[in-house]
Amino acid sequence: MTELQIITGSIADLEWFQEHSNELRERYGGEFIAIKNKSIVGFASSSGALIKNLEQNGEESNLVLIKHVTPKGEIVIL
């Protein structure tokens, strides 16, 4: 996989995350999720646990998008 393919996939996954944020908040609020090819490939309560689970399942953690899902009713101010 080339760097361009990785970047393009990450952008598509980020767009998918943003488009589905309400649905994801309902199901995964407060969790860290891993997205690959517009699909959830793992989730856990901490990023470290998620990375460990991904690696145990044969996923390369550096090739997935990892995002924290803000719990429903919370607002993040950057």
Z-matrix of the N, CA and C atoms (Angstrom, degrees):
N
C 1 1.441
C 2 1.530 1 107.96
N 3 1.324 2 116.18 1 130.97
C 4 1.460 3 120.22 2 -179.12
C 5 1.527 4 110.96 3 -83.06
N 6 1.320 5 115.80 4 164.42
C 7 1.463 6 120.16 5 177.86
C 8 1.524 7 110.82 6 -60.60
N 9 1.327 8 116.92 7 -38.88
C 10 1.465 9 120.68 8 179.27
C 11 1.523 10 110.78 9 -63.14
N 12 1.312 11 118.02 10 -40.23
C 13 1.467 12 120.93 11 177.73
C 14 1.529 13 110.87 12 -65.24
N 15 1.315 14 116.91 13 -39.48
C 16 1.463 15 120.90 14 178.88
C 17 1.525 16 109.96 15 -64.49
N 18 1.326 17 116.96 16 -46.69
C 19 1.469 18 121.01 17 -179.67
C 20 1.520 19 110.93 18 -64.45
N 21 1.326 20 117.35 19 -44.62
C 22 1.456 21 121.35 20 179.48
C 23 1.524 22 110.82 21 -61.59
N 24 1.325 23 117.18 22 -42.00
C 25 1.456 24 121.22 23 177.83
C 26 1.514 25 111.71 24 -64.74
N 27 1.322 26 116.83 25 -39.93
C 28 1.462 27 120.66 26 179.06
C 29 1.519 28 111.36 27 -64.92
N 30 1.317 29 117.24 28 -39.79
C 31 1.469 30 120.93 29 178.19
C 32 1.524 31 110.05 30 -64.81
N 33 1.325 32 117.02 31 -44.43
C 34 1.467 33 120.63 32 178.82
C 35 1.529 34 110.52 33 -62.70
N 36 1.328 35 116.99 34 -40.10
C 37 1.465 36 120.73 35 179.33
C 38 1.527 37 111.12 36 -67.75
N 39 1.325 38 117.42 37 -38.00
C 40 1.462 39 120.63 38 177.44
C 41 1.530 40 110.64 39 -65.26
N 42 1.314 41 116.98 40 -42.65
C 43 1.466 42 120.69 41 176.94
C 44 1.529 43 110.45 42 -61.33
N 45 1.331 44 116.65 43 -42.31
C 46 1.473 45 121.27 44 178.35
C 47 1.529 46 109.86 45 -61.92
N 48 1.339 47 116.98 46 -43.14
C 49 1.458 48 121.61 47 178.32
C 50 1.529 49 110.38 48 -58.70
N 51 1.317 50 116.95 49 -45.53
C 52 1.463 51 120.97 50 -179.25
C 53 1.526 52 111.43 51 -66.23
N 54 1.321 53 117.53 52 -40.80
C 55 1.464 54 121.67 53 -179.56
C 56 1.526 55 112.10 54 -66.61
N 57 1.322 56 117.25 55 -29.90
C 58 1.463 57 121.78 56 -175.82
C 59 1.531 58 112.63 57 -108.76
N 60 1.321 59 116.79 58 19.40
C 61 1.470 60 120.30 59 -173.58
C 62 1.529 61 113.01 60 -59.43
N 63 1.321 62 118.63 61 -38.54
C 64 1.467 63 119.59 62 179.81
C 65 1.523 64 111.72 63 -65.40
N 66 1.321 65 117.21 64 -44.25
C 67 1.467 66 121.39 65 178.58
C 68 1.531 67 110.45 66 -63.78
N 69 1.322 68 115.32 67 -43.38
C 70 1.462 69 120.01 68 -179.13
C 71 1.524 70 110.96 69 -64.96
N 72 1.334 71 117.03 70 -38.19
C 73 1.465 72 121.54 71 179.16
C 74 1.528 73 110.50 72 -62.47
N 75 1.331 74 116.26 73 -38.65
C 76 1.474 75 120.53 74 179.00
C 77 1.527 76 111.24 75 -62.76
N 78 1.323 77 116.06 76 -41.55
C 79 1.469 78 120.24 77 -173.50
C 80 1.529 79 113.86 78 -92.92
N 81 1.344 80 116.93 79 -37.07
C 82 1.471 81 120.54 80 -171.70
C 83 1.529 82 113.73 81 -120.07
N 84 1.336 83 118.44 82 17.29
C 85 1.460 84 121.11 83 -178.12
C 86 1.519 85 112.37 84 -51.29
N 87 1.329 86 116.46 85 127.46
C 88 1.462 87 122.03 86 -179.28
C 89 1.514 88 114.58 87 87.45
N 90 1.322 89 117.51 88 -5.86
C 91 1.469 90 122.27 89 -178.04
C 92 1.531 91 111.02 90 -100.82
N 93 1.301 92 115.53 91 162.97
C 94 1.456 93 122.58 92 168.32
C 95 1.517 94 106.38 93 -97.21
N 96 1.334 95 116.59 94 135.05
C 97 1.460 96 120.32 95 178.81
C 98 1.520 97 110.11 96 -122.72
N 99 1.318 98 115.50 97 153.21
C 100 1.463 99 122.45 98 175.55
C 101 1.523 100 107.21 99 -114.33
N 102 1.331 101 115.32 100 129.34
C 103 1.464 102 121.68 101 -177.69
C 104 1.527 103 108.50 102 -119.11
N 105 1.324 104 114.35 103 133.52
C 106 1.465 105 120.77 104 176.53
C 107 1.521 106 106.98 105 -143.66
N 108 1.309 107 116.62 106 126.30
C 109 1.466 108 122.51 107 -179.61
C 110 1.533 109 111.56 108 54.21
N 111 1.343 110 115.11 109 43.68
C 112 1.464 111 122.69 110 176.77
C 113 1.526 112 113.10 111 62.48
N 114 1.321 113 116.92 112 29.81
C 115 1.464 114 122.87 113 177.78
C 116 1.523 115 109.11 114 -135.91
N 117 1.319 116 116.24 115 147.68
C 118 1.459 117 121.56 116 175.05
C 119 1.528 118 107.50 117 -78.82
N 120 1.326 119 115.83 118 121.56
C 121 1.468 120 119.77 119 179.87
C 122 1.519 121 111.94 120 -109.24
N 123 1.338 122 116.95 121 -0.97
C 124 1.452 123 120.74 122 176.71
C 125 1.508 124 111.17 123 177.61
N 126 1.325 125 115.44 124 159.09
C 127 1.465 126 121.07 125 174.70
C 128 1.521 127 108.85 126 -155.98
N 129 1.333 128 115.40 127 154.11
C 130 1.464 129 121.80 128 179.42
C 131 1.522 130 108.87 129 -164.37
N 132 1.311 131 115.87 130 168.02
C 133 1.461 132 120.23 131 -177.53
C 134 1.529 133 113.15 132 -79.16
N 135 1.328 134 117.31 133 -13.18
C 136 1.467 135 120.55 134 175.69
C 137 1.522 136 109.44 135 -137.96
N 138 1.325 137 115.21 136 155.32
C 139 1.461 138 118.67 137 -179.80
C 140 1.526 139 111.14 138 -65.73
N 141 1.331 140 116.67 139 -36.87
C 142 1.464 141 120.07 140 178.68
C 143 1.518 142 112.56 141 -62.71
N 144 1.329 143 115.77 142 -43.33
C 145 1.471 144 120.09 143 178.34
C 146 1.524 145 110.60 144 -65.43
N 147 1.322 146 116.59 145 -37.72
C 148 1.464 147 120.34 146 178.95
C 149 1.520 148 110.76 147 -64.33
N 150 1.310 149 116.80 148 -46.26
C 151 1.468 150 120.34 149 179.91
C 152 1.524 151 110.27 150 -61.96
N 153 1.317 152 116.72 151 -41.98
C 154 1.475 153 120.24 152 178.26
C 155 1.530 154 110.70 153 -61.43
N 156 1.351 155 116.70 154 -45.12
C 157 1.468 156 120.59 155 178.76
C 158 1.524 157 111.73 156 -62.42
N 159 1.329 158 116.64 157 -41.98
C 160 1.468 159 120.34 158 179.16
C 161 1.519 160 110.27 159 -60.03
N 162 1.315 161 116.17 160 -48.22
C 163 1.462 162 120.18 161 -177.82
C 164 1.529 163 111.50 162 -64.81
N 165 1.339 164 117.51 163 -36.52
C 166 1.460 165 120.62 164 177.19
C 167 1.532 166 111.42 165 -65.85
N 168 1.337 167 116.23 166 -27.21
C 169 1.465 168 120.80 167 179.93
C 170 1.528 169 112.75 168 -95.79
N 171 1.336 170 117.09 169 11.68
C 172 1.454 171 121.06 170 174.97
C 173 1.520 172 115.27 171 82.16
N 174 1.314 173 118.10 172 10.38
C 175 1.472 174 121.56 173 176.93
C 176 1.524 175 108.77 174 -90.31
N 177 1.319 176 116.46 175 140.52
C 178 1.460 177 120.88 176 174.28
C 179 1.522 178 107.46 177 -86.04
N 180 1.320 179 116.92 178 113.45
C 181 1.461 180 120.85 179 -174.26
C 182 1.525 181 112.80 180 -62.13
N 183 1.320 182 117.60 181 -23.22
C 184 1.465 183 119.61 182 178.77
C 185 1.532 184 112.11 183 -81.66
N 186 1.329 185 117.95 184 -2.40
C 187 1.462 186 121.12 185 179.34
C 188 1.525 187 112.89 186 -111.39
N 189 1.334 188 116.37 187 12.65
C 190 1.458 189 120.78 188 176.52
C 191 1.527 190 108.36 189 -124.10
N 192 1.323 191 115.44 190 156.87
C 193 1.458 192 120.95 191 175.28
C 194 1.523 193 107.85 192 -89.68
N 195 1.325 194 116.63 193 124.18
C 196 1.459 195 121.07 194 178.76
C 197 1.521 196 107.95 195 -110.27
N 198 1.332 197 115.53 196 124.99
C 199 1.464 198 121.77 197 -178.24
C 200 1.520 199 109.68 198 -133.57
N 201 1.322 200 115.76 199 148.13
C 202 1.464 201 121.01 200 171.69
C 203 1.519 202 107.02 201 -92.40
N 204 1.323 203 116.74 202 133.53
C 205 1.461 204 122.01 203 179.69
C 206 1.526 205 107.73 204 -96.65
N 207 1.312 206 115.24 205 115.57
C 208 1.464 207 120.65 206 179.62
C 209 1.529 208 109.28 207 -63.94
N 210 1.318 209 117.69 208 131.92
C 211 1.461 210 119.78 209 178.58
C 212 1.526 211 111.50 210 -61.32
N 213 1.310 212 115.41 211 150.27
C 214 1.458 213 121.36 212 178.34
C 215 1.519 214 108.88 213 -59.06
N 216 1.321 215 115.67 214 134.87
C 217 1.461 216 121.05 215 178.55
C 218 1.525 217 113.75 216 91.28
N 219 1.316 218 118.19 217 -9.64
C 220 1.464 219 121.03 218 177.63
C 221 1.506 220 109.94 219 -99.98
N 222 1.323 221 115.73 220 149.32
C 223 1.452 222 121.88 221 178.57
C 224 1.510 223 107.91 222 -120.62
N 225 1.321 224 116.54 223 137.02
C 226 1.463 225 121.75 224 177.41
C 227 1.517 226 107.82 225 -103.71
N 228 1.316 227 116.54 226 125.59
C 229 1.460 228 121.33 227 177.00
C 230 1.528 229 107.24 228 -108.84
N 231 1.306 230 115.66 229 122.20
C 232 1.469 231 120.23 230 -178.68
C 233 1.514 232 110.70 231 -102.71
